[in-house]
Amino acid sequence: MSGTTKNYSRYLYAIPYASWMLLFVIAPIILIFYYSFFDIEGHLTLDNYKRFLTPVYLRMTISSFWYAFLITAFSLLIAYPTAYLLTKTKHKQLWLLLIILPTWVNLLLKVYAFLGIFGTYGLVNAFFETIGIGTKQLLFTDFSFVFVSVYIFIPFMILPIFNALEKLNPSLVDAAQDLGASSWTTFRRVIFPLTLDGVKAGCQAVFIPSLSLFMITRLIAGNRVITLGTAVEQHFLVTQDWGMGATIAVFLIIAMALIMIVTGNRKWGVKQ
Amino acid sequence: MNDRVIIRFEHVTKQYDDDPPVLDDVSFEMERGKFYTLLGPSGCGKTTILRLIAGFIEPTKGNIYFNGKLMNGVPANKRQVNTVFQDYALFPHLNVFENVAFGLRIKNLDKKTIETKVREALRFVNLEGYENREIHEMSGGQRQRVAIARAIVNEPEVLLLDEPLSALDLKLRTEMQYELRELQRRLGITFIFVTHDQEEALAMSDEIFVLNKGKIEQRGTPKDIYDEPINRFVADFIGESNIIPGKMLADFSVEFAGKQFECVDHGFEPNEPVDIVIRPEDLEITTREQGKLQVRVDSILFRGVHYELCCYDDNGNEWLVHSTKKAEVGEEIGLYFEPEAIHVMRRVETKENRGGER
């Protein structure tokens, strides 16, 4: 008897979480699927999917993936050495806090700050003037878009890599060197493979959100970069074509799920 | 210089910041093909010596020579030594074969040579057929063997072992002691074994270095160290012993516990204050009349192989006796011992007595 009551109470505790998942995760996904089968007049149709497979949207998809890839790659290139240095510093927790701190500031505020910094009369151009390069168009370029995105996402890349490096047993590094490995070989054959899970987690945390970026594309890239995220926003808010917006969202969800599966942590047969 | 010498430490000091030195002006030589043990309590500097030889750390002062060549500044990956780590430090993302092959792959040996050498190394440690196992599928004792195979496959001239048996249970530990000793004989290379376990050190070594507070207290064969400890610290650390203050009256004559005894030690100043060591197993229980010392049994403990008796003499000195004979608590007994059982040690110079007695 008591066993079954215990089981019941266990289910009771799951109610808040389960209802949250149902209301805010599962229901919206079902709704998105549902809307994707209606055109702008409310007729049931598959036209949205046909439209998605036209060059306009395919180009948008490729561009989304390309920019998400660039953002992830640059974040990783900066974050890994940073995380590595971080594990070697004396005041780890302080440095870590300084890296996390910007994530507490609202995304929009940070983006607006960059408008000021990169603007024609901004800090960077003022500096260019004084060293004689002259004012450059920085805003509304691919460069500024990727730069700001990398800046925003970098803490999410550093954290998992830092954690993975911290967990790494230092005697494994000693062992590799003891067996004749140079610093580079030690990194390539021991440190990197053993922190790969952290790298994967970081890449997920950066790649997936950057696929559907829309705020930064508008403000920093001036809609010169049109990603799937921008398209979803435009369809829902401007053209009011919810069906098409939902269809793009369906593709985004599928793409994200695929990425999760491919980069997921497959701990083959680890029993401990 | 003796060409049998493989490792030489010359006034080596290792100090971190302003802390007291971990290793304090240590000099010694080690010969090739011998089994050395660095023995001491934690923090005595034994692991520091190992890490200095391996090249993970550099000495603050002094020189380290390997085969007569100065090793200062030579990184770990360029040294002809390999280490078996305390936690084995096996690579969890590689299987047994790849762990053992790690060092060979770095040397860019061809596939066939690697295959042959790895199999040979695994056969050496009785792990044939385990090549494709993952590390987490191996037991503690097996991991230990993989770690040894991974080190010896590189054919080092010196194998460093950092408390490799401490994680194993008692039975396995005893087995591995035999195996390690046997392995060293078969390979014929120098083993430097670090431990805080004196029984392990006595069982395995050709020579033991007893360390304390960054200094070598005594070096010698296990028998030397056990029978003739140089001071109170060594006597206390190597096995249980009775350490009693005494006075050297003349050569071959010593006074302790209020009596005069014949002994085999000589070369002390007349009336020099000394410490006397008598091992518990060298004391024999007899009648009060036949004993050289008269004591009262205070407590008795059955230890399996023998009884451990705790006795007090009339002067209040405690005597630990290991005997297969049983006595009753409160019983007055005699203790008999040969003159050879008495080990006389010079008093250790400590901060407290320095200058006071002179």
Interface residues (C-beta under 8 A of the other chain):
Chain A: N169 S171 L172 D174 A175 A176 Q177 D178 L179 G180 A181 S182 T185 R189 V190 P193 L194 G269 V270 K271 Q272
Chain B: A54 G55 F56 P75 A76 N77 K78 V81 N82 T83 F85 Q86 D87 A89 L90 F91 P92 H93 F102 G103 I106 K107 E134 H136 E137 R150 A151 N154
